[in-house]
C-alpha cells in the first residue's frame, strides 16, 4: 500500500531496530509526544539497556527514519519513518461490527448517487475524526455522434455536441479570430464525418495531432478545425468532490497554526490540487497512501491522505479517502477507507 509515485527502496533494518521503530511510531501516534529511550526500552519488551536503545535510535536517525525535535531528547518519526512503518511494520485493525453496520446503514441504497457520496464523506469524517473526501462518480464516456458550431458575437463560438447515447453538451469557446458560419459548418461536417463513434478525448487528440503534422498544407478554413476542435473537444470535467469534517483538523496540534489551516482550507476550496491527487488514485490498485510531502503539494506536507477507488459495474468511477495529520492511526484508517469504498460500490451497484 503506497502512493502512486515511485519511492526509494526501504532500508534494511535488524529485527531489534524494526521492533523499536514500530513501538516508537505507535507511541507517537497515540500520544503525540517525542519518545525517549527509557520509554522505548520499557515498551518494546526487549531486554536491552537505554544506552543500547540510544545507539539504535542514532542509527535510525542517520537513516532518516526518526528525528530529534530541538525541545526534547526524545525522537519522532519522519515521513520516511512513517513510510517504513506503513509498508513493513503495520498491523491492521479491521473495523468493528458496530462501525461496519454504521457505514452500511448510512449508505442507503435508495439514495441518489450524490447523496451516497455525501454520506460516505460524512461517515468517514465522523468515524475517523478527520476530514472525509469522496469524488463524485465520473460520467459515462462521451462518444461523439455529431457536432455543430454556431458563430456568436465577437470571437465566440457555440459548440453543440451530441453523443451516441443522445446526451447533448453545449459550451461557448473563445477563439483567436472571428470565424464565419461557412467556416464553422465546414469544420463541423469534417469532424462528424471523420470522427463520429469515437470518444471525445480521442477525437481531440487524433485530430489536433493529424492537423499539426500537415500544418503547412492546411488552408485558412482548415485552420478553423484545428483551433475550434482544440478548444471545444475537451471532455466536460464534472469530477468534483464532497469534503466533510475539515474543521476536525483544527484539533491536531501539528496542523493547528492559523496560517497552516488557512492555506489548507484555501486548497480545499480551490480544489484543483486535491482533485489532481485523487485522479492519480482512480486507476491505482487498492488503497493508496500519501504521507507528508509524498503528495507533491506543499500545502499537504503535514498531512497524510489515504484513498481507495470505488466502482460501478466493475468500472472505477471515483475515489474516497481520509485527510489527516501524518500522525494518524494508519492501522485503523486504512481498513476503514477500504471497507467504505467496498460498501459505497455495493450501494451504487445495487441502485444502478
PEFENJO-V794722 format. One line per field, one symbol per residue. phi: phi as a letter, one per 30 degrees, with the letter a starting at -180 (. if undefined). psi: psi as a letter, one per 30 degrees, with the letter a starting at -180 (. if undefined). burial: + if it has 9 or more other C-alpha atoms within 8 Angstrom, else -. Layout:
phi->???
psi->???
burial->???
//
This chain:
phi->.bddddbdddddbdeddddddeddddddddcicecdddddedddicdbdedddddddddddddicbbcddcbddbbdceddddddddbbdcdbeededddddddddcdddddeddddddddddddddcibdcbbddedddeccdcabbcbdcdicbbdcbbcddcidcccaccccdbdcdeddddddddddddcbejcdeddeddddddddddcedcddddddddddddecddceddcdcbccbiddddddcedcdddddddddddddddidddddddddddcddidcbcchdedicedcdcccbcbadbbbhicdcabbabcadddcdedcdeddddddddddeddddddd
psi->jllellllkklkkleeeeeeeeeeeeeeeefgkkkleeeeeeffgkilleeeeeeeeeeeeefgflljlfglflllkleeeeeeeefffkjkjlkleeeeeeeeefijfflleeeeeeeeeeeeeeefhakkkkkkkkllkjkkelkkkkkakahkkkkjkklfggkkkklklklflkkleeeeeeeeeeeeefgkglkeeeeeeeeeeeefeheffkaeeffeeeeeeefehkkkjgjalkkkgffffffkefgfkeeeeeeeeeeeeefeeeeeeeeffeglkakkkjkbfffgjefgfglkkklklllkhgkkflklakkalfiliefeeeeeeeeeeeeeeeeeeee.
burial->--+-------------+++++++++-+++----++++--++--+-----+--++-++--++--++++++---+++++++++++++++-++-+--+---++--++-++++------+++++++++++-+++++++++-----++++++++++---++++++++++--------+-+---+---+++++++-++--++-++++-++--++--+------+--++++++++++-+++----+-++++++-+++----++---++-+++-+-----+++-++++++-+--+++++++++-+-++++++++++++++---+++++++++++-+-++++++++++++++++-+++---
//
